[in-house]
Amino acid sequence: MMTETQPSLLAGLGEVADRYDAFFIDQFGVLHDGTTPYPHAAAALRALRDADKQVVLLSNSGKRSAPNVARLGRLGFTPDSYTLLLSSGEVGWTMLEATGVAQRCLLIARDGDRSAVEGLPITVTTNGRDCDFVLIAGSEGDTRSLDDYRALLGPAAARDVPAYCTNPDTHMLTPGGLRFGAGQIATLYEVLGGEVTWIGKPFPVIYAAARAAVGDISASRILCIGDSIEHDIAGARGAGLDSCLITGGILADASPQELPALFDRAGAPPEFQMTELRW
């Protein structure tokens, strides 16, 4: 049965800004495509801040917040245009720090990035035969196959090594198009028999951290904006928050007729829909 409530189509955030005090905004597919900023995104963030709104950039990046802030700066998004960037990698790092245990980690990341474990008593290893845990923080799905990851992760799964996934996105935007994301690698680990702790959207812990960051703002006054029905929209629904779907990111090739079925599949129709982030 198709959902009966269809999202309201918005030309810009200015139409609903007065209804909300805080905005939790996705990064990839909403602000930029990984290498290029979207035309109106930076101006939309500045307009929200000029209207005294709290703006949390809520990202499923497995990197910690600081590298994400640096990348946004290179793309023209200045730190004064948002309140905070909170990545799932930052939330995962905080969780690992709290254990205080020296361990060996098989780190699955992108471009050799080790920010997910820097500053922790953790030694990075390169195979699944001698690690104490697996941390899946990113995907190199544009240069490696899932079979490559299967060979890498198989020995760890066979030893019942626990895994953490700090980037649950199943797809990622690359200059060459959509490729499989870290979430698919983590799902593969489960198929191999391993156990995964999922950190990031749509799971509750990252929304709790974002709400703590903006202070005493009621759920009804927070709007989540993202391009993934599975992560951004379903995550907002699970957290009791309104949402707005951006259709120009990973859903750019989906027709308007396909979207209701995708909403039903996720059990999460958004309140609003926009083609791109703009004021």
C-alpha positions in Angstrom: 0.0 0.0 0.0 1.4 3.3 -1.0 1.8 6.0 1.6 -1.2 8.4 1.5 0.7 11.5 2.8 2.9 13.0 0.2 5.7 15.5 1.2 5.1 19.1 0.6 7.3 20.4 -2.3 9.5 23.4 -1.3 11.2 25.9 -3.5 13.5 26.9 -0.6 14.0 26.7 3.1 12.8 30.2 3.6 9.2 28.8 3.2 9.5 26.8 6.5 12.4 28.4 8.4 10.1 30.0 10.9 8.7 26.6 12.0 12.1 25.4 13.2 14.9 26.5 15.5 17.5 23.9 14.6 18.4 22.1 11.3 20.4 18.9 11.1 21.8 18.9 7.6 23.5 16.1 5.8 26.8 16.8 4.0 27.4 14.5 0.9 24.7 14.9 -1.7 23.3 18.0 0.0 26.2 20.4 0.4 28.6 18.9 -2.1 29.2 15.7 -4.2 32.6 15.0 -2.6 34.6 17.3 -4.8 32.3 20.2 -5.9 29.9 22.3 -3.8 26.3 22.6 -4.9 25.5 26.0 -6.3 23.1 27.4 -3.6 24.1 25.3 -0.5 26.6 27.7 1.1 24.2 30.6 0.8 21.4 28.5 2.3 23.6 27.8 5.4 24.5 31.5 5.8 20.8 32.4 5.5 19.9 30.0 8.3 22.6 31.4 10.6 21.5 34.9 9.7 18.1 33.9 10.9 19.6 32.8 14.2 19.0 29.1 13.6 21.2 26.3 15.0 22.7 24.4 12.1 24.3 21.0 12.8 26.0 19.3 9.8 25.2 15.7 10.6 27.4 13.4 8.5 27.9 9.7 8.1 31.5 10.3 7.4 33.8 7.8 9.1 36.4 10.5 9.5 36.4 12.6 12.6 34.8 16.1 12.6 38.0 18.1 12.1 39.0 16.6 8.7 35.4 17.2 7.5 35.5 20.8 8.6 38.8 21.3 6.8 37.3 19.8 3.6 34.2 22.0 3.8 36.5 25.0 4.2 38.3 24.1 1.0 34.9 23.9 -0.8 33.9 27.3 0.4 31.8 26.5 3.5 33.1 28.7 6.3 32.8 27.6 9.9 30.7 30.6 10.8 28.0 29.3 8.5 27.1 26.4 10.8 27.0 25.7 14.5 28.8 22.4 14.5 29.8 19.5 12.3 29.2 16.2 13.9 30.4 13.1 12.1 29.6 9.5 12.9 33.4 9.0 13.0 33.6 11.6 15.8 30.9 9.7 17.7 32.7 6.4 17.2 36.0 7.9 18.3 34.5 9.1 21.5 33.0 5.6 22.1 36.4 4.0 21.6 38.1 6.6 23.8 35.8 5.7 26.6 37.0 2.1 26.6 40.6 3.2 27.3 41.8 -0.3 26.1 44.9 -0.8 24.0 43.9 -2.9 21.0 44.9 -3.9 17.5 42.5 -2.6 14.8 41.9 -3.6 11.2 40.9 -0.2 9.9 38.8 0.0 6.7 39.0 3.6 5.6 39.4 5.7 2.5 42.6 7.3 1.1 44.7 6.0 4.0 42.9 8.1 6.5 43.6 7.2 10.1 41.8 10.0 11.9 39.2 7.5 13.2 41.8 6.1 15.6 44.4 8.9 16.0 45.1 9.8 19.6 43.8 6.4 20.9 45.9 3.5 22.3 45.2 1.6 19.1 47.7 -0.1 16.7 46.5 -0.4 13.1 47.0 -3.8 11.5 46.6 -4.7 7.9 44.9 -8.1 8.0 42.1 -9.9 9.8 44.2 -12.6 11.4 45.7 -10.6 14.2 43.2 -7.8 15.0 41.2 -7.3 18.1 38.4 -5.4 16.3 37.5 -4.1 12.9 36.6 -0.5 12.3 34.8 0.2 9.0 35.1 3.9 8.5 35.0 4.3 4.7 34.9 2.6 1.4 37.2 2.5 -1.6 34.4 1.1 -3.8 35.6 3.1 -6.7 38.9 1.3 -6.8 38.3 -2.0 -4.9 35.6 -4.7 -5.2 33.5 -6.3 -2.5 35.4 -9.5 -3.2 38.6 -7.7 -2.2 36.9 -6.8 1.1 35.6 -10.3 1.5 39.1 -11.6 1.4 40.4 -9.0 3.8 37.6 -9.4 6.4 37.0 -13.2 6.2 39.7 -14.2 8.7 38.4 -11.7 11.3 34.8 -12.8 10.9 35.9 -16.4 11.2 37.4 -15.5 14.6 34.3 -13.7 15.8 36.1 -10.4 15.9 33.7 -7.5 16.7 33.3 -4.7 14.2 32.2 -1.1 14.3 30.8 0.7 11.3 31.1 4.5 11.6 29.8 5.1 8.1 26.5 3.2 7.5 25.9 4.7 4.1 25.3 1.9 1.6 26.2 4.1 -1.4 28.6 7.0 -1.9 28.9 9.7 -4.6 32.2 9.7 -6.4 33.3 11.7 -9.5 32.7 8.4 -11.4 29.2 8.0 -10.1 27.5 6.0 -7.4 29.7 3.3 -5.8 29.2 1.0 -2.8 29.7 2.6 0.6 31.0 1.4 3.9 27.6 0.3 4.9 27.7 -2.4 2.3 31.1 -3.5 3.6 29.7 -3.8 7.1 26.7 -5.8 5.8 29.2 -8.1 4.1 30.9 -8.6 7.4 27.6 -9.7 8.9 27.0 -12.1 6.0 30.5 -13.6 6.7 29.3 -14.2 10.3 30.7 -11.2 12.1 28.9 -8.9 14.5 28.7 -5.2 13.7 27.9 -2.2 16.0 26.4 0.5 13.8 27.2 4.1 14.5 25.6 7.0 12.5 22.4 7.7 10.7 19.8 6.2 11.0 20.8 4.9 14.4 19.8 6.8 17.6 23.2 7.6 19.2 24.1 10.3 16.6 20.8 12.0 16.9 21.1 12.1 20.7 24.5 13.7 20.3 23.2 16.3 17.9 20.3 17.2 20.1 22.6 17.5 23.1 24.7 20.0 21.1 21.8 22.4 20.3 20.5 22.5 23.9 16.9 22.6 25.0 15.1 22.6 21.7 12.0 20.5 21.4 11.8 17.7 18.7 9.0 19.6 17.0 11.3 22.5 16.3 14.1 20.5 14.6 14.2 19.7 10.8 16.5 17.1 9.4 17.6 17.5 5.7 19.3 14.8 3.7 19.4 12.9 0.4 19.1 9.3 1.7 15.6 7.9 2.5 17.3 4.9 4.2 19.6 7.0 6.4 18.5 10.7 6.7 14.7 10.3 6.4 14.3 7.1 8.3 16.8 8.3 10.9 14.8 11.4 11.5 11.6 9.5 11.7 13.1 7.1 14.3 14.3 10.1 16.3 10.9 11.8 16.3 12.0 14.6 14.0 10.6 16.2 10.9 12.6 15.7 7.7 13.1 17.2 4.2 14.4 15.0 1.3 16.8 16.4 -1.2 16.3 14.6 -4.5 19.4 15.9 -6.3 21.9 13.7 -4.5 21.9 9.9 -4.6 18.3 9.9 -5.8 19.1 12.2 -8.8 18.2 9.3 -11.2 14.9 8.4 -9.5 11.7 9.5 -11.1 9.0 11.3 -9.0 6.8 8.2 -9.5 9.4 6.0 -7.8 9.7 8.0 -4.6 6.5 6.9 -2.9 7.5 3.3 -3.1 10.9 4.1 -1.7 9.2 5.9 1.2 7.0 2.9 1.9 10.0 0.5 1.8 11.7 2.6 4.4 8.5 3.3 6.4 9.5 6.9 6.4 7.9 9.5 4.2 9.5 13.0 4.7 7.4 16.1 5.6 9.1 18.1 2.8 10.9 17.6 -0.5 13.3 19.8 -2.4 15.4 19.3 -5.5 18.5 21.0 -3.9 19.4 22.8 -0.8 18.6 26.5 -1.2 17.1 29.3 0.8 
